[in-house]
Amino acid sequence: MTFVLACAIGILIGSGIWLVLRPRTFQVICGLSLLSYGVNLFIFGVGRPRVGAPPLLTKGGYVDTAAYADPLPQALVLTAIVIGFATTALFLVVLIASRGTTGTDHVDGQEPGR
């Protein structure tokens, strides 16, 4: 599972960087989204995901903390998803306004090949 998670993170980060370097604004926005998904997976993977492990400790005497999932990375990823969604929506509104003003979504204002 660790290898699959590492490959998914690498593919998302690599694809995101490639799209961020593209000249079109929409591709840059998609690249930033892919980068945020890759970082979210990385943060989630740092928290040692466990199947069937409860995230909270129960009342009682001795508790083996290795048997529990770490809730902090889960909370960070959930917060990052909400912030990423809001940021992407803001970027798309700016893209639509820019396209209405200039007539293109190309970075330098001109279509490629012109």
Buried (B, 14 or more C-beta within 10 A) or exposed (E): EEEEBEEBBEEBBEBBEEBBEEEBBBBBBBBBBBBBBBBBBBBBBEBEBEEEEEEEEEEEEEEEEEEBBBEEBBEBBEEBEEEBEEBBEEBEEEBEEBBEEEEBBBEEEEEEEE
